[in-house]
Amino acid sequence: MPVSKLSKLKSIKHRGFFAIISLILAAQVSAVAEPLIPFEAEYRAYKWDDDIGTAALKLEKLSKNQYSLTYSSDVSKFFLSDKRYEHSIFTFEDGQFIPSQYYYSRSGTGADKKLKLKFVEQPERQILVNESSALDWKAELDNQLYRIDLPRQIAAGKKSLTYDFINYRGEPKTYQIDVVGTETLSLPYGELSTIKVEIVRQSSTRETYAWFAPELDHNLVRLQQFKDDDEQGDIKLTSYSRLN
């Protein structure tokens, strides 16, 4: 196999596109009045138009103010594979997200990885990491909650957001998301009018863009990333439904 072709394939493992869904981070922004609407969304994953797998996002209400958010992806290309799963339990009250538990797992080509976070209020605010160490909890959210906060912020007209979070490696990170315009997309789901945003990272050659559809509760309908002009991945919505 040519070296250049092999290099592109290895990006699925080493700089896997589905890590970026774990790198568009949880928002540290003001509360807005938009409610949480439980939903389920499914996506197809592509790399340079080749179908490489699936992804899914699901928000469920557990009780009056408690929710569950899960994300999963399963992609493969020739002899490389990458399977990821994230699960968040959190409280949503008065427009604010309060994380409680977060779980991450990754398997496939290369080393398997797992992370478990527990956000503790008492006796002091801290984040327990894999039940073996702790971080000071400085109001960060977990690695997932941006996925349901960002649509609310966009619906409220926000154009630029700063995100503080604990990523899927258990590390504190900060990123910025900027609205860059509107665009009509033709997706497996159908044609949609969307709002396009850019995920801005410091000291990075990655370019990441996401599209959100107002008619689908402003939720994510496409996500695409490039590194050094090589497309690392592109997910596109195939189905969307509200949950009772």
Secondary structure, 3 states (H helix, E strand, C coil): CCHHHHHHHHHHHHCCHHHHHHCCCCECCCCCCCCCCCEEEEEEEEECCEEEEEEEEEEEECCCCEEEEEEEEEEEECCEEEEEEEEEEEEEECCEEEEEEEEEEEEECCCCEEEEEEEECCCCCEEEECCCEEEECCCCECCCCHHHHHHHHHHCCCCEEEEEEECCCCCEEEEEEEEEEEEEEEECCEEEEEEEEEEECCCCCEEEEEEEEHHHCCEEEEEEEEECCEEEEEEEEEEEEECC
